[in-house]
């Protein structure tokens, strides 16, 4: 478990403004607030990649495709 600062209210991915922003323009960077403006941290689980680095592929991917095809594996 690690501490993370939520960037907004906790909502489903389908209702998230982050989802809308990234799915409409995946290359656009999110504007993050100053750390002093973030809500208090909450506990979150992490995923640690332990397979060989050679198994990673340098392919671009779209957030909306990830949500549609793979997000269920992470929930």
C-alpha positions as CSV (number, residue, x, y, z in Angstrom):
1,X,0.0,0.0,0.0
2,X,1.1,3.5,-0.8
3,X,-0.3,7.0,-0.1
4,X,-1.7,8.9,-3.1
5,X,-3.4,12.2,-3.5
6,X,-6.7,12.0,-5.4
7,X,-6.9,14.5,-8.3
8,X,-10.7,14.7,-7.9
9,X,-13.6,12.9,-6.4
10,X,-13.5,9.1,-6.6
11,X,-15.8,8.1,-9.4
12,X,-16.1,5.3,-11.9
13,X,-13.8,5.5,-14.9
14,X,-16.7,5.9,-17.2
15,X,-17.9,9.0,-15.3
16,X,-14.4,10.5,-14.9
17,X,-13.5,13.8,-16.5
18,X,-9.9,12.4,-16.8
19,X,-11.4,9.6,-19.0
20,X,-13.2,12.2,-21.2
21,X,-10.1,14.4,-21.5
22,X,-7.7,11.5,-22.4
23,X,-10.1,9.8,-24.7
24,X,-10.7,12.9,-26.7
25,X,-7.0,13.8,-26.9
26,X,-4.7,11.1,-25.5
27,X,-1.5,13.1,-26.2
28,X,-2.7,16.1,-24.1
29,X,-1.1,16.3,-20.7
30,X,-3.4,16.8,-17.6
31,X,-3.0,20.0,-15.7
32,X,-2.1,19.1,-12.1
33,X,-2.9,21.4,-9.2
34,X,-0.1,22.5,-6.9
35,X,0.7,19.9,-4.2
36,X,-0.6,22.4,-1.5
37,X,-4.0,22.3,-3.3
38,X,-4.4,18.5,-3.4
39,X,-6.7,16.7,-1.0
40,X,-5.2,14.6,1.8
41,X,-3.6,11.3,0.7
42,X,-5.4,8.0,0.7
43,X,-4.1,4.5,0.7
44,X,-3.9,2.7,-2.6
45,X,-2.6,-0.6,-3.9
46,X,0.2,-0.7,-6.5
47,X,1.3,-3.1,-9.2
48,X,5.0,-3.9,-9.4
49,X,6.2,-5.2,-12.8
50,X,8.6,-8.1,-12.2
51,X,8.9,-9.6,-15.7
52,X,11.9,-9.0,-17.9
53,X,12.1,-5.5,-19.4
54,X,12.4,-7.2,-22.8
55,X,8.7,-8.2,-22.4
56,X,7.7,-4.5,-22.5
57,X,6.7,-3.1,-25.9
58,X,7.2,0.6,-26.7
59,X,3.8,0.9,-28.3
60,X,1.5,3.9,-27.9
61,X,-1.9,3.1,-26.3
62,X,-5.1,5.0,-25.8
63,X,-6.7,5.3,-22.4
64,X,-10.2,4.6,-23.7
65,X,-9.0,1.4,-25.3
66,X,-7.3,0.4,-22.0
67,X,-10.6,1.0,-20.1
68,X,-12.7,-0.8,-22.7
69,X,-10.4,-3.9,-23.1
70,X,-8.3,-4.2,-19.9
71,X,-9.5,-2.1,-17.0
72,X,-11.6,-5.0,-15.7
73,X,-8.4,-7.0,-15.1
74,X,-7.2,-4.3,-12.6
75,X,-10.3,-3.8,-10.5
